[in-house]
Amino acid sequence: MPAAPHPVNEAERLQKLTDCRILDTEPEPAFDDITALACRLCDTPIALISLVDTDRQWFKSRVGLDAIQTPRDQAFCGYTILGDDVLVIDDASRDERTRDNPLVTGPPHIRFYAGAPLRMDSGEALGTLCVIDYVPRTMNERQCEDLTRLARQAVRLLQGRIETSMLDDLSERLKLAVEGTNDGIWDWKNIEADEEWWSPKFYRLLGYEPNEIDSSVSTFKDLLHPDDVQRTWRAVKAAFDGTARFDVRYRLRHKSGEYRWFQGRGRVFRDADGQPVRMAGSIRDVQNLVEVENAAKMRERELRLILDSVPSLIYFKDGNNKILNLNKAAADAMKCEVADVIGRQSELFFPADDAATFLLDDREVLDSGKPKLGIIEHHEGAHGERLLIRTDKLPIQNEDGEYDRLVAIATDITAITEAQRKLRESENQLKAILDNAPSVIFAKRIDGRYLFVNQEYTKLFGLDSSYLRDKTDFDIFPTEIAKRFRAMDEQVTRMRMPLHLEESVPVNDAPRHYLTVKFPMFDANGEVMAVGGVATDITELKGAHAELERKNRELESFVYSASHDLKSPLVTILGYLSHMSRDLEDGNLEELPDFASRIKRAAERMRRSIDDLLELSRLGQVDSEVTQVDLKPVINETIAQEVVVAGREDICWELELTVEKLAIDPTHLLHICQNLIGNAIRYGTPDNNGKVIVGSRSLPNQRVQLFVRDFGPGIAPEHREKIFGLFQRLENDKKGTGVGLAIVRKIAEMYGGSATVAPVTGEGTEFVVELGMPQRSSAGAMEVEQGEKQSEQRDSIPVG
């Protein structure tokens, strides 16, 4: 016999059959009821629910046949699944497709066959509901319709199995997500009760094991620092009122007795009336700055398995609400035995209003002769519970062709409806937690293709989540980075254990640092099905730590230098005061004026040093008023003042102002001019008739250079950077405080620029100050454009 060709969607069809997880399972009443009813409606000795596998057809339910499977190339059903309608073969011994079939030429000697495809909602035909006879015969239109309707019931059962499998997988993922988090998770399940659920990590963050303290609201309040109680509970109330999200920092008492800072975040869940009924969230230990950016973790409780089967209730009735026959599942729903129900009115077993509604539906079906499908009814279960039932009612003709009976096939959808509601609720809760987490969270199949990314991931890379799904790291990142990520994923899969690591990734020639945990995700069989990951950017944290260390070193240097430079004139003053005291005692007054003059110069030097230090400390601490300043008047005024102070009228001054106006705080500009011009007079023009050039230059990106060029002895290259340090002076410098150039450099850095000594041709020195163009914030404080190195625009940072 010719074997039936495979459907065009054979691969998808076999995958859907696998998804049902039904092959080689034990018999189930729900399926057996369908085949029994098919035999009765079609008046055949054999009825099968046949599922067409790769090389066999396997019978989930069978009536009148001992075999549990046959080779696929002998399967009549292979032809049935190619179409949408009932396939009827009146005499298999005469049909060219089946006449040589071993099942026709030998036992069981099939002659008649009729099969309805079991076609899923997504279009795949997994098998058939078929009826078989040993003698040739035919099927009338009503029987074909009945067989089709029963096939739909079988499809609903198969759909239910797929949904159950999806629930199992999601439950496992949620469990792994909670177990994989490093945050403490809490669930205030009923805000009217003093009961909370804490994850094991929650206890460990406080130094406890789960059995050492109770998880309750009152315990949490007791652990709160007294100063944080009111503030924390105000945040809880604001979350309940819907005026703010719960995101608050507070201190909790560790088992050791010390208080540690935690970041608490949570979400309020509301009922249909918008009233708060539940609150859940997480806590994170932020005591150590290194852990401030640790992965924010998700929490989600494991879903309870709600649906393991969808049984059907089948009963026969006449047009007067009399129950003619029913199966055991229907009798159980009525809390009766089958024999106690047959022949009695349905209103004896259902509330009057329900029975009246059932009767109206029955008469509509019988009067029209058309089935009524998808009726939603409410029944009372065996234990008094209310059940939600989906019912299909089909009219049955008598020998005279009249519709005087009907069969109702009812499926209890209470559990699946509730499961769907809870699934949606859980998905929404889990998605909210993941999308509100500040870390990058993702999951990839073991072949490296992305299953899930949270909003932080898509925001970071500027990629839509629908684009990322089924992509690999090689579609997103450079090859070398993608290879590294893939190797780590394979290590997690191979070791079946979480992998914790700190990564450094170059972005725009600058490294960014991440704390990453990758963990395996298992399927129902305990096999690794995916790799999950949580990555937290700690670049700023590491930078802050390095900056703090640098500041500490600067502070140590400052303290040493300040104490030395301030102590030196004080020693001078004390020394001369001692000389003056002795001379006064001896009556020697000749040197007193000289001593007084020396004391005055030492005190004046100390005053200048203190004034410069105070000015340096004020920079950046007080809001600056940025305006457009004309450079020329400021430069001329500074030259005039410094010339008088130095007593140097012999200097030749030249101005080269390419830029004549500058957006800057006038005080900052004055400090720059005074220090650079004053230095040029004191150190750059030691001889008469010296020359100094003061100027400005325009640079790209709205940047400006101010420069002062003298033609004195110059500064050796090895000292050009040193002189900008605090209290750093050249060996022959007995006049300065060692603070002026440090002030100039700090002002330049406040404007995103720099202060340097530029190389010059010939003798002399050129000091160059480069400044950015500032902006004004809404608060009036100066904001300086820092260039690309301080841009707040986040670049794409590979995290795998």
Sequence and secondary structure as in RCSB ss.txt:
>XXXX:A:sequence
MPAAPHPVNEAERLQKLTDCRILDTEPEPAFDDITALACRLCDTPIALISLVDTDRQWFKSRVGLDAIQTPRDQA
FCGYTILGDDVLVIDDASRDERTRDNPLVTGPPHIRFYAGAPLRMDSGEALGTLCVIDYVPRTMNERQCEDLTRL
ARQAVRLLQGRIETSMLDDLSERLKLAVEGTNDGIWDWKNIEADEEWWSPKFYRLLGYEPNEIDSSVSTFKDLLH
PDDVQRTWRAVKAAFDGTARFDVRYRLRHKSGEYRWFQGRGRVFRDADGQPVRMAGSIRDVQNLVEVENAAKMRE
RELRLILDSVPSLIYFKDGNNKILNLNKAAADAMKCEVADVIGRQSELFFPADDAATFLLDDREVLDSGKPKLGI
IEHHEGAHGERLLIRTDKLPIQNEDGEYDRLVAIATDITAITEAQRKLRESENQLKAILDNAPSVIFAKRIDGRY
LFVNQEYTKLFGLDSSYLRDKTDFDIFPTEIAKRFRAMDEQVTRMRMPLHLEESVPVNDAPRHYLTVKFPMFDAN
GEVMAVGGVATDITELKGAHAELERKNRELESFVYSASHDLKSPLVTILGYLSHMSRDLEDGNLEELPDFASRIK
RAAERMRRSIDDLLELSRLGQVDSEVTQVDLKPVINETIAQEVVVAGREDICWELELTVEKLAIDPTHLLHICQN
LIGNAIRYGTPDNNGKVIVGSRSLPNQRVQLFVRDFGPGIAPEHREKIFGLFQRLENDKKGTGVGLAIVRKIAEM
YGGSATVAPVTGEGTEFVVELGMPQRSSAGAMEVEQGEKQSEQRDSIPVG
>XXXX:A:secstr
       TTHHHHHHHHHHHT TT    HHHHHHHHHHHHHHT SEEEEEEE SSEEEEEEEES   SEEEGGG 
THHHHTTSSS EEES TTTSTTTTT HHHHSTT   EEEEEEEE TTS EEEEEEEEESS     HHHHHHHHHH
HHHHHHHHHHHHHHHHHHHHHHHHHHHHHH  SEEEEE  TTSS  EE HHHHHHTT  TTTS  SHHHHHHHB 
GGGHHHHHHHHHHHHHTSS EEEEEEEE TTS EEEEEEEEEEEE TTS EEEEEEEEEE SSGGGTTS      
       S   EEEEEEETTSBEEEE HHHHHHTTS HHHHTTSBGGGTS HHHHHHHHHHHHHHHHHTS EEEE
EEEEE TTS EEEEEEEEEEEE TTS EEEEEEEEEE HHHHHHHHHHHHHHHHHHHHHHH SSEEEEEETTS E
EEE HHHHHHHT  HHHHTT  GGGTS HHHHHHHHHHHHHHHHHTS EEEEEEEEETTEEEEEEEEEEEEE TT
S EEEEEEEEEE HHHHHHHHHHHHHHHHHHHHHHHHHHHHHHHHHHHHHHHHHHHHHHHHT  TTHHHHHHHHH
HHHHHHHHHHHHHHHHHHTTTS    EEEEHHHHHHHHHHHHHHHHT TT EEEEEES  EEEE HHHHHHHHHH
HHHHHHHHS  STT EEEEEEEEETTTEEEEEEEE SS   GGGTTGGGSTT   TT  S  S HHHHHHHHHHH
TT EEEEE  SSSSEEEEEEE  EEE TTS EEE   GGG          
